[in-house]
Amino acid sequence: MTAEKPVLRVLLCAPRGFCAGVVRAIDAVERALEMYGPPVYVRHEIVHNKYVVEGLKAKGAVFVEELDEVPAGTAAPVIFSAHGVARSVPEDAARRNFFAIDATCPLVTKVHREATVHYKRGREVVLIGHAGHPEVIGTMGQLPDGAVSLVETAEQARLFQPRDPLNLAFTTQTTLSIDDTAEIVAILRERFPAMVAPHKEDICYATTNRQEAVKRVAPEVDAMIVVGAPNSSNSQRLREAAERAGCRHAALVQRAGEIDWERFGAIASLGVSAGASAPEVLVEEILDAFATRYTLKVETVHNAHEDVFFPLPRQLRSDAAE
């Protein structure tokens, strides 16, 4: 006789998963493949998710890290990822006569424009973000070397010495921890009261909404899974947010095969969220894995409604080929 499976209460965070910028970027690659056929070259992972990248590869997308990996003289589209690129990248593409399509998230482009405006007005730009992340590389690359000072931590904010304390402005990476960023900004503002802030919060709506949803659910569950890739900044921040909100065990998991059943095999409640670049099919895969061991009682916890939409890059809209 088969033993009855234990009941597992599952709290699904909403919103979770794809944001408008990620949808636009993935759609841009798929639309380019439809319009122009394979190959379509993509500089860097279009979004930070292996499942998405492998799916696009199967359709004919070719991912490269630098433009010199793209064959000279190709007429195929070359797409820039959602994370944004330094100014030198489209300039290099133009020199090589590539058909370049920019799939940078419009909310990242907003940060680029802010930094450029501050620089033109003679301000030193402070960028709050993580060194080495593609978005940070792209934002710093909008301006000449040395024009942007990167601050990653509260400790760095306390030690930062600007050239002119009365002529400062700050911007942020769009996928940061809301709480960490607020602490860093508070330190900088206390030290430099004249520092100019963004007209509107740089941390994007999707990052904010997903973190707030996780913070609501995390104290209510024994454990939490965030579906996402280890190189996804917004996914990592969700895991951290769950831990800070009181969840005893939070894990970042890409696929069901990564679930540590020693830790997740004896719980009564589970929270589930997904980073902005993780497709819902992977959330379903995770739930299916738990359903083999538990009888699931699934509830959705709604924190915000999202209806943001970004149109495709101009070259890929329906009237582009006419």
Phi, psi and omega per residue, in radians:
M1 nan 2.290 -3.107
T2 -1.288 2.277 3.124
A3 -1.175 2.482 3.129
E4 -1.234 2.362 -3.129
K5 -1.286 2.494 3.080
P6 -1.173 2.682 3.121
V7 -1.443 2.370 3.067
L8 -2.134 2.063 3.049
R9 -1.409 2.121 -3.112
V10 -1.970 2.158 3.066
L11 -1.830 1.936 3.141
L12 -1.559 2.146 3.126
C13 -1.299 2.401 3.038
A14 -2.396 2.244 0.062
P15 -1.371 2.842 3.080
R16 -2.649 2.915 3.014
G17 1.242 -2.661 -2.955
F18 -0.866 2.370 2.982
C19 -1.816 3.049 -3.073
A20 -1.115 -0.637 -3.139
G21 -1.179 -0.651 3.103
V22 -1.216 -0.768 3.101
V23 -1.008 -0.791 -3.139
R24 -1.062 -0.762 -3.092
A25 -1.166 -0.799 3.118
I26 -1.125 -0.763 3.107
D27 -1.058 -0.594 -3.138
A28 -1.107 -0.751 3.128
V29 -1.165 -0.785 -3.119
E30 -1.141 -0.693 3.122
R31 -1.165 -0.685 3.098
A32 -1.109 -0.677 3.092
L33 -1.125 -0.681 3.103
E34 -1.148 -0.768 -3.040
M35 -1.329 -0.687 -2.977
Y36 -2.026 -0.180 -3.102
G37 1.321 2.862 3.112
P38 -1.307 2.730 -0.025
P39 -1.463 2.717 2.904
V40 -2.096 2.178 -3.120
Y41 -1.567 2.418 3.137
V42 -2.216 2.130 3.124
R43 -1.445 2.035 -3.076
H44 1.251 2.854 3.068
E45 -0.994 2.253 -3.086
I46 -1.004 -0.703 2.930
V47 -2.472 2.818 -3.079
H48 -1.479 1.347 3.051
N49 -2.710 2.075 -3.065
K50 -1.089 -0.705 -3.124
Y51 -1.055 -0.781 3.131
V52 -1.130 -0.816 -3.104
V53 -1.076 -0.796 -3.134
E54 -1.114 -0.652 3.097
G55 -1.095 -0.703 3.123
L56 -1.260 -0.615 3.058
K57 -1.022 -0.732 -3.116
A58 -1.107 -0.431 3.137
K59 -1.558 -0.148 3.095
G60 2.094 0.082 3.069
A61 -1.348 2.457 3.106
V62 -2.074 2.061 -3.077
F63 -1.658 2.309 3.123
V64 -2.276 2.752 3.085
E65 -1.632 -0.548 -3.131
E66 -2.351 2.728 -3.059
L67 -1.185 -0.377 3.136
D68 -1.251 -0.108 3.032
E69 -1.487 -0.196 3.121
V70 -1.492 2.297 -3.101
P71 -1.008 2.332 3.106
A72 -1.082 2.436 3.078
G73 1.426 0.021 -3.137
T74 -1.150 2.526 3.036
A75 -1.707 -0.001 -3.105
A76 -1.214 2.603 3.076
P77 -1.084 2.549 3.036
V78 -2.143 1.997 -3.002
I79 -1.845 2.363 3.067
F80 -1.594 2.445 -3.000
S81 -1.216 2.952 -3.108
A82 -1.090 -0.348 -3.038
H83 -1.347 -0.260 -3.108
G84 1.567 2.792 -3.106
V85 -2.364 2.804 3.048
A86 -1.145 2.737 -3.139
R87 -1.003 -0.516 -3.091
S88 -1.135 -0.425 -3.063
V89 -1.237 -0.952 3.069
P90 -1.094 -0.533 3.075
E91 -1.129 -0.727 3.095
D92 -1.142 -0.708 3.107
A93 -1.064 -0.711 3.131
A94 -1.144 -0.701 3.108
R95 -1.087 -0.592 -3.125
R96 -1.528 0.021 -3.132
N97 1.040 0.620 3.080
F98 -1.405 2.629 3.026
F99 -1.485 1.596 -3.012
A100 -1.618 2.414 3.092
I101 -2.233 2.181 -3.062
D102 -1.683 1.926 3.125
A103 -1.759 0.368 3.089
T104 -0.979 2.355 3.074
C105 -1.004 2.315 3.130
P106 -0.988 -0.464 3.130
L107 -1.325 -0.455 3.001
V108 -1.305 -0.720 3.090
T109 -1.014 -0.645 3.077
K110 -0.996 -0.771 3.128
V111 -1.122 -0.731 3.098
H112 -0.996 -0.789 -3.110
R113 -1.156 -0.712 3.106
E114 -1.029 -0.845 -3.120
A115 -1.058 -0.714 -3.137
T116 -1.135 -0.747 3.123
V117 -1.091 -0.793 3.132
H118 -1.042 -0.753 -3.130
Y119 -1.103 -0.769 3.141
K120 -1.114 -0.457 3.106
R121 -1.551 0.155 3.036
G122 1.456 0.231 -3.115
R123 -1.588 2.563 2.953
E124 -1.360 2.310 -3.064
V125 -1.753 2.185 3.016
V126 -1.763 2.172 3.091
L127 -1.909 2.098 3.066
I128 -1.575 2.092 -3.078
G129 3.133 -3.012 -3.085
H130 -1.872 2.136 3.138
A131 -0.980 2.412 3.073
G132 1.517 -0.233 3.093
H133 -1.237 2.442 -3.095
P134 -0.952 -0.640 -3.139
E135 -1.147 -0.704 3.128
V136 -1.169 -0.739 3.093
I137 -1.034 -0.747 -3.139
G138 -1.155 -0.734 -3.124
T139 -1.195 -0.791 3.111
M140 -1.111 -0.521 -3.130
G141 -1.354 -0.003 3.043
Q142 -1.327 -0.362 -3.023
L143 -2.149 2.856 3.120
P144 -1.068 2.728 3.101
D145 -0.943 2.339 3.101
G146 1.568 -0.176 -3.110
A147 -1.364 -0.407 -3.113
V148 -2.005 2.284 3.048
S149 -1.827 2.146 -3.113
L150 -1.573 2.244 3.059
V151 -2.094 2.116 -3.068
E152 -1.793 -0.498 -2.996
T153 -2.361 2.905 3.066
A154 -1.081 -0.670 3.132
E155 -1.095 -0.742 3.091
Q156 -1.122 -0.612 3.104
A157 -1.111 -0.627 3.138
R158 -1.249 -0.488 -3.068
L159 -1.688 -0.234 -3.036
F160 -1.035 2.300 3.115
Q161 -2.111 1.798 -3.128
P162 -1.322 2.849 3.067
R163 -1.188 -0.697 -3.133
D164 -2.457 1.813 -3.087
P165 -1.050 -0.326 -3.118
L166 -1.630 0.027 -3.053
N167 -2.364 1.054 -3.056
L168 -2.116 2.645 2.956
A169 -2.513 2.695 3.111
F170 -2.238 2.643 2.977
T171 -2.343 2.967 3.130
T172 -2.388 2.719 2.904
Q173 -1.030 2.569 -3.025
T174 -1.405 -0.210 -2.979
T175 -2.026 0.530 -3.064
L176 -1.488 2.926 2.957
S177 -1.164 2.225 3.118
I178 -1.018 -0.800 -3.048
D179 -1.211 -0.777 3.114
D180 -1.059 -0.770 -3.099
T181 -1.139 -0.713 3.116
A182 -1.056 -0.683 3.124
E183 -1.135 -0.787 -3.129
I184 -1.110 -0.785 3.139
V185 -1.089 -0.722 -3.142
A186 -1.069 -0.732 3.118
I187 -1.107 -0.816 -3.117
L188 -1.129 -0.701 -3.121
R189 -1.193 -0.617 3.101
E190 -1.152 -0.674 -3.127
R191 -1.360 -0.602 -3.053
F192 -2.286 1.380 -3.041
P193 -1.046 -0.417 -3.111
A194 -1.466 -0.033 -3.088
M195 -1.071 2.303 -3.093
V196 -1.488 2.307 -3.132
A197 -1.704 2.849 3.040
P198 -1.083 2.604 3.090
H199 -1.063 -0.626 3.113
K200 -2.389 2.544 -3.110
E201 -0.781 2.292 3.127
D202 -1.382 -0.590 3.090
I203 -1.079 2.198 -2.915
C204 -1.292 2.795 -3.105
Y205 -0.969 -0.674 -3.068
A206 -1.207 -0.754 3.090
T207 -1.047 -0.831 -3.128
T208 -1.059 -0.880 -3.084
N209 -1.080 -0.716 -3.109
R210 -1.226 -0.664 3.096
Q211 -1.166 -0.724 3.141
E212 -1.130 -0.676 3.106
A213 -1.110 -0.750 3.119
V214 -1.101 -0.706 -3.122
K215 -1.153 -0.494 3.065
R216 -1.251 -0.714 -3.023
V217 -1.452 -0.652 -2.975
A218 -0.927 -0.741 -3.120
P219 -1.227 -0.214 -3.046
E220 -1.652 -0.078 -2.991
V221 -2.215 2.781 3.108
D222 -1.321 -0.527 -3.092
A223 -2.702 2.855 -3.107
M224 -2.456 2.439 3.016
I225 -2.036 2.260 2.976
V226 -1.879 2.101 3.124
V227 -1.466 2.097 -3.118
G228 3.014 3.004 -3.083
A229 -1.626 2.615 -3.138
P230 -1.115 -0.419 3.104
N231 -1.619 0.168 3.093
S232 -1.604 1.949 -3.101
S233 -1.039 -0.821 -3.066
N234 -1.153 -0.556 3.104
S235 -1.210 -0.756 3.097
Q236 -1.057 -0.675 3.132
R237 -1.157 -0.568 3.090
L238 -1.134 -0.754 3.106
R239 -1.068 -0.779 3.125
E240 -1.092 -0.717 -3.135
A241 -1.079 -0.682 3.119
A242 -1.105 -0.775 -3.141
E243 -1.106 -0.769 -3.120
R244 -1.158 -0.522 -3.116
A245 -1.418 -0.024 3.022
G246 1.971 0.065 3.103
C247 -1.315 2.248 -3.049
R248 -1.229 -0.510 3.119
H249 -2.520 2.028 3.094
A250 -2.167 2.323 -3.092
A251 -2.278 2.492 3.016
L252 -1.659 2.128 -3.019
V253 -2.277 2.297 3.113
Q254 -1.488 -0.789 -3.094
R255 -2.413 2.887 -3.103
A256 -1.016 -0.557 -3.129
G257 -1.111 -0.254 -3.126
E258 -1.604 -0.073 -3.103
I259 -1.140 2.238 3.100
D260 -1.521 1.729 -3.034
W261 -1.257 -0.284 3.025
E262 -1.136 -0.574 -3.126
R263 -1.621 -0.549 -3.067
F264 -1.819 0.170 -3.060
G265 -1.628 -0.039 -3.114
A266 -2.513 1.067 -3.130
I267 -2.208 2.757 3.128
A268 -1.861 -0.295 -3.135
S269 -2.555 2.563 -3.069
L270 -2.470 2.321 2.980
G271 -1.717 2.514 3.132
V272 -2.333 2.240 2.999
S273 -2.368 3.123 3.126
A274 -2.600 2.434 3.089
G275 -1.125 2.882 -3.020
A276 -1.174 -0.217 3.104
S277 -1.903 0.199 -3.127
A278 -1.761 2.152 -3.130
P279 -1.274 2.672 -3.086
E280 -1.101 -0.465 3.141
V281 -1.056 -0.518 3.115
L282 -1.330 -0.566 3.019
V283 -1.081 -0.778 3.129
E284 -1.096 -0.664 3.100
E285 -1.082 -0.741 3.118
I286 -1.099 -0.803 3.138
L287 -1.093 -0.686 3.099
D288 -1.065 -0.665 3.130
A289 -1.133 -0.721 3.104
F290 -1.196 -0.559 -3.121
A291 -1.173 -0.335 3.075
T292 -1.301 -0.332 -3.077
R293 -1.990 -0.367 -3.067
Y294 -2.310 2.776 2.870
T295 -1.589 1.988 -3.008
L296 -1.480 2.382 2.963
K297 -2.071 1.707 -2.973
V298 -1.670 2.272 3.025
E299 -2.184 2.497 3.061
T300 -1.796 2.241 3.118
V301 -1.810 1.893 -3.091
H302 -1.535 2.257 3.114
N303 -1.985 -0.523 -3.113
A304 -2.788 2.694 3.053
H305 -1.784 2.297 3.137
E306 -2.035 2.244 3.066
D307 -2.369 0.487 -3.127
V308 -1.285 2.408 3.114
F309 -2.411 2.339 3.060
F310 -2.043 2.219 3.109
P311 -1.158 2.755 3.104
L312 -1.109 2.752 2.990
P313 -0.913 2.562 -2.997
R314 -0.884 -0.720 -3.067
Q315 -1.143 -0.276 -3.040
L316 -1.894 0.067 3.122
R317 -1.354 2.801 -2.980
S318 -1.036 -0.458 -3.113
D319 -1.558 -0.026 -3.049
A320 -1.184 -0.585 -3.058
A321 -1.541 -0.060 -3.073
E322 -1.454 nan nan
